[in-house]
Amino acid sequence: MKANGDRHHGKKDGHAHRWHARVGPGATKGILIPPLFMPSLLLLLKEDPAHGYALLKRMAQLGVVSPDMDPSPVYKTLRWFEEMGLVVSERERGERGPDRKVYRITKKGDESLASFAPMVDKAGEIIAWFRDKYEELE
């Protein structure tokens, strides 16, 4: 097994490989639907700028992550997105507590989100096949 993200799907390039290499082993713990994690973050930011905790809460409501998931993969991914130019952040005064970073998707992030669409479509096809096959065999 190779270090970092090289063991995932044998891919040497692409968003998923770079994300696993950056965020580290065990990064998917608590992520219930890993193929939708990154596109969901970007899509939620396209819908509305938000801070990390609000994004985590929304993704838990959608069922992408476990409600009790450790928030660090969300924050690490947002930092990685920012390094890649997919999002920008600015500090916002917290209503009750410290300032927080609010993230907003960039044009490059929007383009990256569009590149996820075929992967999400394929995941949907696989889920539909699984559901149909399971019902057929029941």
N, C-alpha and C positions, 0 to 999 in steps of 0.2 A: 504494500500500500504506500502511495506517495504522500508526502506532507501536504498539509493544508487542503485545498479543494480539489486537487488533481484526481482523487479517487472517485469523484461524483460523475457518473455517466460517461467516463472516459473522455470528457470534453477538455480541450486545452484552451478554448477561447469562449467568448460569450459572456453575458451578464451573470449567469448563475455561477460559472467558474470563478470569475473575479470576485463575486460577492462572498462565496465560501472561503476563498483564499484570504479575503480581507477580514471577514467577521470571525472566522475560525471554526474549529471542530465543535460539534454540539450546538451549532447556531440554530438548528431547526427544532430544538427541543421546545415543545409548546406550540409549534406552528403546525396546525392541523392539516392545512392544504399547502404544502411548500411551493408548488408551482404558481400559486396565486399570491404569495407573500409580497414580492417586490412590485408586481403590477398593481396590486391592491393599494399599496402605499402611494404609488404615483397617481392612481386614479382618484383616491380620496383627496390628494393634494390638488389635483386638477379641479375637483369639485369645490374645494374650499381650503385656503391656507389653514394650517393647524399646528399645534405643538405635539410632541411625541406621545404624551400620555393620552391625549384625545384620539390620536390615530390608533393607538393600541386598544383603547376602549371600543372604538368603532369597528376595528377588525375582529374583536372578540364577539361583538354583536352580530357580525356577518358570518361568524363561524370559521374564519380563516385561521384564527389563533385561539388557544385555550384562554378562558377568562383569567386564569391564575398564572399565566405565562410570565416568566421573568422578562421585564421590559428591555433588558440590555440589547437583544438583537434588533429591536426597533430603532433604538438610539444609534447603535453602530451602523445600521443600514442607512439611516438619515445622514450621518456624518460622511459615509462613503458616497452617497448620492451627491452630497454637497461638494466633495472633492472631485467627483466626476463632472460637475457642472449641471447635474440633473435637477437640483433644487438650490434655492438660496434661503438663507435664514436671516431673521433680524430679532433682536431682543425686544420683548414686550414686558411691560410691568405686570407682575402677577397681582391679581385682585387680593389674594390672601396668601402672601408668601413671596418667595424670591422671583426675580425676573425669569422668564422662560423664552426659549427659542421658538419662534413660529416659522414654519417652513412653507415655502411656496414653490410650485413647479416652474421650471424654466422652459424655454422653447426646446432646448436640447432634451429636457426631461419629457416633454410632450412627444417628441420624436421617438424617444426610447419607449415610451408607453405604447405608441403605435406598433413598434416592433414586437411587443409582447402579444399582440392580438392573435397571430397565427398559433402561438403556443397555447394560449387560453382556449382557442377553438379546438385544438387537438385534445387538450385535457377534457373538454366537454364531451367530445366524441368517445373518449376512452371511458369516461364515467357512464355515459349512456349505454355503451356496449356492456360494461360490467353489470349495470342494473338490469338490462334486458336478459343477459345470459343467466344471472342469478335467478330471476323470476322464471325463466324457462326451465331451469334445473330443479326448482323447488317442487 
